[in-house]
Amino acid sequence: MRNATKIFTSTFGIIMALAGLEHGIGEVLQGNVAPSGVMILSWPESAFFHSLGGEPAMTIIPNLLLTGILAIFFSLLMLVWSILFVQRKNGGLIMILLCIAMLLAGGGMFPPILGIIIGAVGTRINAPLTWRRKHLPLGLRHFLARLWPYFYAVCIPSWFALVPGIPILSYFFGVNSTVVLLGILFFALSTLLLTILAGFAYDSERQTDSVSGRLISVAI
Protein backbone atom coordinates (compact mmCIF):
# COMPACT_ATOMS: atom_id res chain seq x y z
CA MET A 1 0.00 0.00 0.00
CA ARG A 2 1.20 3.50 -0.73
CA ASN A 3 1.79 6.33 1.75
CA ALA A 4 -1.22 6.25 4.12
CA THR A 5 -0.93 9.92 5.06
CA LYS A 6 -1.00 10.92 1.39
CA ILE A 7 -4.06 8.76 0.72
CA PHE A 8 -5.88 10.20 3.74
CA THR A 9 -5.02 13.82 2.89
CA SER A 10 -6.04 13.42 -0.74
CA THR A 11 -9.32 11.63 0.06
CA PHE A 12 -10.52 14.04 2.71
CA GLY A 13 -9.27 17.05 0.80
CA ILE A 14 -11.61 15.92 -2.00
CA ILE A 15 -14.51 15.50 0.44
CA MET A 16 -14.01 18.98 1.93
CA ALA A 17 -13.70 20.47 -1.56
CA LEU A 18 -17.03 18.92 -2.57
CA ALA A 19 -18.62 20.32 0.59
CA GLY A 20 -17.27 23.77 -0.31
CA LEU A 21 -18.74 23.44 -3.81
CA GLU A 22 -22.14 22.67 -2.31
CA HIS A 23 -21.98 25.86 -0.22
CA GLY A 24 -20.94 27.91 -3.23
CA ILE A 25 -23.82 26.65 -5.37
CA GLY A 26 -26.31 27.66 -2.68
CA GLU A 27 -24.85 31.16 -2.52
CA VAL A 28 -24.88 31.59 -6.30
CA LEU A 29 -28.56 30.60 -6.38
CA GLN A 30 -29.38 33.43 -3.97
CA GLY A 31 -28.39 35.86 -6.69
CA ASN A 32 -26.87 39.31 -6.89
CA VAL A 33 -27.74 40.48 -3.38
CA ALA A 34 -25.77 41.81 -0.44
CA PRO A 35 -25.38 39.64 2.67
CA SER A 36 -26.70 40.98 5.96
CA GLY A 37 -23.30 40.55 7.55
CA VAL A 38 -20.15 38.48 7.64
CA MET A 39 -22.04 35.38 8.76
CA ILE A 40 -24.37 34.00 6.08
CA LEU A 41 -26.41 30.90 5.24
CA SER A 42 -25.62 29.08 2.03
CA TRP A 43 -29.10 27.52 1.76
CA PRO A 44 -31.41 29.70 3.92
CA GLU A 45 -34.67 28.67 2.20
CA SER A 46 -33.84 25.02 1.56
CA ALA A 47 -36.00 22.46 3.36
CA PHE A 48 -33.36 19.83 2.57
CA PHE A 49 -30.65 21.67 4.52
CA HIS A 50 -32.96 22.85 7.31
CA SER A 51 -31.56 20.19 9.66
CA LEU A 52 -28.10 21.73 9.23
CA GLY A 53 -29.32 25.26 9.98
CA GLY A 54 -29.26 26.33 6.34
CA GLU A 55 -25.53 25.54 6.04
CA PRO A 56 -23.74 28.44 7.84
CA ALA A 57 -20.79 30.11 6.17
CA MET A 58 -18.95 33.40 6.27
CA THR A 59 -17.79 35.89 3.67
CA ILE A 60 -15.78 39.06 3.43
CA ILE A 61 -17.32 39.72 -0.01
CA PRO A 62 -20.33 42.11 0.04
CA ASN A 63 -22.20 40.15 -2.63
CA LEU A 64 -23.64 36.64 -2.41
CA LEU A 65 -23.35 35.89 -6.13
CA LEU A 66 -19.66 36.78 -6.16
CA THR A 67 -19.18 34.96 -2.86
CA GLY A 68 -20.63 31.79 -4.38
CA ILE A 69 -18.52 32.08 -7.51
CA LEU A 70 -15.35 32.46 -5.42
CA ALA A 71 -16.37 29.59 -3.14
CA ILE A 72 -16.81 27.36 -6.20
CA PHE A 73 -13.51 28.57 -7.67
CA PHE A 74 -11.44 27.92 -4.53
CA SER A 75 -13.23 24.62 -3.92
CA LEU A 76 -12.39 23.47 -7.45
CA LEU A 77 -8.76 24.45 -6.89
CA MET A 78 -8.84 22.47 -3.67
CA LEU A 79 -10.33 19.50 -5.50
CA VAL A 80 -7.66 19.51 -8.23
CA TRP A 81 -4.89 20.06 -5.71
CA SER A 82 -6.10 17.19 -3.53
CA ILE A 83 -6.22 14.80 -6.47
CA LEU A 84 -3.00 15.70 -8.27
CA PHE A 85 -0.57 17.74 -6.21
CA VAL A 86 -1.00 17.22 -2.48
CA GLN A 87 2.08 15.00 -2.23
CA ARG A 88 4.37 17.69 -3.63
CA LYS A 89 6.66 19.88 -1.57
CA ASN A 90 4.55 22.35 0.45
CA GLY A 91 1.43 20.51 -0.77
CA GLY A 92 -0.11 20.52 2.69
CA LEU A 93 0.69 24.20 3.20
CA ILE A 94 -0.99 25.16 -0.08
CA MET A 95 -4.02 23.11 0.93
CA ILE A 96 -4.19 25.13 4.17
CA LEU A 97 -4.06 28.41 2.19
CA LEU A 98 -6.83 27.21 -0.14
CA CYS A 99 -8.98 26.32 2.87
CA ILE A 100 -8.46 29.77 4.37
CA ALA A 101 -9.61 31.26 1.05
CA MET A 102 -12.66 28.95 1.10
CA LEU A 103 -13.46 30.02 4.65
CA LEU A 104 -13.36 33.73 3.80
CA ALA A 105 -15.30 33.34 0.56
CA GLY A 106 -18.37 31.34 1.50
CA GLY A 107 -17.05 27.78 1.37
CA GLY A 108 -18.76 26.96 4.65
CA MET A 109 -17.46 26.85 8.21
CA PHE A 110 -16.80 23.21 8.97
CA PRO A 111 -15.33 22.09 5.59
CA PRO A 112 -12.52 24.66 5.39
CA ILE A 113 -11.72 24.49 9.12
CA LEU A 114 -11.45 20.72 8.93
CA GLY A 115 -9.57 21.15 5.66
CA ILE A 116 -6.94 23.21 7.48
CA ILE A 117 -6.42 20.32 9.89
CA ILE A 118 -6.21 17.89 6.96
CA GLY A 119 -3.68 20.19 5.27
CA ALA A 120 -1.60 20.18 8.46
CA VAL A 121 -1.61 16.38 8.30
CA GLY A 122 -0.57 16.68 4.66
CA THR A 123 2.60 18.54 5.63
CA ARG A 124 3.80 15.22 7.11
CA ILE A 125 3.34 13.15 3.93
CA ASN A 126 7.05 12.83 3.15
CA ALA A 127 8.42 13.83 6.55
CA PRO A 128 10.56 11.44 8.62
CA LEU A 129 8.51 9.97 11.46
CA THR A 130 11.38 9.41 13.91
CA TRP A 131 9.55 11.15 16.79
CA ARG A 132 6.68 8.70 16.57
CA ARG A 133 9.02 5.73 16.48
CA LYS A 134 10.72 6.98 19.64
CA HIS A 135 7.60 7.91 21.62
CA LEU A 136 4.93 5.50 20.39
CA PRO A 137 5.27 2.03 21.95
CA LEU A 138 6.29 -0.56 19.39
CA GLY A 139 3.34 -2.85 20.07
CA LEU A 140 0.83 0.01 19.79
CA ARG A 141 2.49 1.20 16.59
CA HIS A 142 2.20 -2.26 15.03
CA PHE A 143 -1.42 -2.53 16.19
CA LEU A 144 -2.44 0.86 14.74
CA ALA A 145 -0.57 0.21 11.49
CA ARG A 146 -2.48 -3.04 10.93
CA LEU A 147 -5.80 -1.32 11.63
CA TRP A 148 -5.22 1.68 9.35
CA PRO A 149 -7.09 0.26 6.29
CA TYR A 150 -10.12 -0.51 8.48
CA PHE A 151 -10.20 2.90 10.15
CA TYR A 152 -9.89 4.53 6.73
CA ALA A 153 -12.70 2.39 5.28
CA VAL A 154 -15.04 3.27 8.17
CA CYS A 155 -14.09 6.96 8.30
CA ILE A 156 -15.17 7.79 4.75
CA PRO A 157 -18.84 6.66 5.04
CA SER A 158 -19.09 8.22 8.51
CA TRP A 159 -18.52 11.66 6.95
CA PHE A 160 -21.04 11.01 4.20
CA ALA A 161 -23.43 10.02 6.97
CA LEU A 162 -23.21 13.66 8.10
CA VAL A 163 -23.73 15.21 4.66
CA PRO A 164 -25.87 14.21 2.88
CA GLY A 165 -26.88 11.63 5.49
CA ILE A 166 -28.37 13.96 8.11
CA PRO A 167 -30.37 16.04 5.56
CA ILE A 168 -31.68 12.84 3.95
CA LEU A 169 -32.82 11.46 7.31
CA SER A 170 -34.54 14.75 8.11
CA TYR A 171 -36.08 15.55 4.73
CA PHE A 172 -37.25 12.10 3.66
CA PHE A 173 -37.77 10.29 6.97
CA GLY A 174 -38.54 13.08 9.42
CA VAL A 175 -35.61 12.26 11.73
CA ASN A 176 -34.69 15.55 13.44
CA SER A 177 -32.79 14.36 16.49
CA THR A 178 -29.95 16.37 17.99
CA VAL A 179 -28.74 13.16 19.62
CA VAL A 180 -28.46 11.46 16.24
CA LEU A 181 -26.63 14.46 14.76
CA LEU A 182 -24.16 14.69 17.65
CA GLY A 183 -23.70 10.92 17.66
CA ILE A 184 -22.79 10.81 13.98
CA LEU A 185 -20.54 13.86 14.36
CA PHE A 186 -18.72 12.33 17.33
CA PHE A 187 -18.25 9.04 15.47
CA ALA A 188 -16.97 10.84 12.35
CA LEU A 189 -14.48 12.94 14.32
CA SER A 190 -13.32 9.91 16.35
CA THR A 191 -12.69 7.78 13.27
CA LEU A 192 -10.94 10.73 11.61
CA LEU A 193 -8.52 11.05 14.53
CA LEU A 194 -7.92 7.30 14.65
CA THR A 195 -7.31 7.21 10.89
CA ILE A 196 -4.73 9.99 11.17
CA LEU A 197 -2.88 8.30 14.06
CA ALA A 198 -3.03 4.87 12.42
CA GLY A 199 -1.80 6.38 9.15
CA PHE A 200 1.21 7.89 10.90
CA ALA A 201 1.90 4.49 12.50
CA TYR A 202 1.57 2.74 9.13
CA ASP A 203 3.96 5.15 7.43
CA SER A 204 6.39 4.87 10.34
CA GLU A 205 6.41 1.09 9.94
CA ARG A 206 6.85 1.48 6.20
CA GLN A 207 9.82 3.80 6.66
CA THR A 208 11.38 1.44 9.18
CA ASP A 209 11.01 -1.52 6.81
CA SER A 210 12.50 0.53 3.97
CA VAL A 211 15.55 1.51 6.05
CA SER A 212 16.02 -2.07 7.25
CA GLY A 213 15.87 -3.32 3.67
CA ARG A 214 18.56 -0.88 2.57
CA LEU A 215 20.81 -1.85 5.48
CA ILE A 216 20.46 -5.54 4.62
CA SER A 217 21.29 -4.80 0.97
CA VAL A 218 24.43 -2.89 2.00
CA ALA A 219 25.49 -5.68 4.36
CA ILE A 220 25.08 -8.29 1.64
Secondary structure, DSSP 8 states (H G I E B T S, - for coil): ---HHHHHHHHHHHHHHHHHHHHHHHHHHT-S---SSSEEESSTT-STTGGGTT-EEEBSSS-HHHHHHHHHHHHHHHHHHHHHTTTSTTHHHHHHHHHHHHHHBTS-SHHHHHHHHHHHHHTTTTS--HHHHHHS-HHHHHHHHHHHHHHHHHHHHHHHHHTTHHHHHHHHH----HHHHHHHHHHHHHHHHHHHHHHHHHHHHHHHHHHHHHHHHHH-
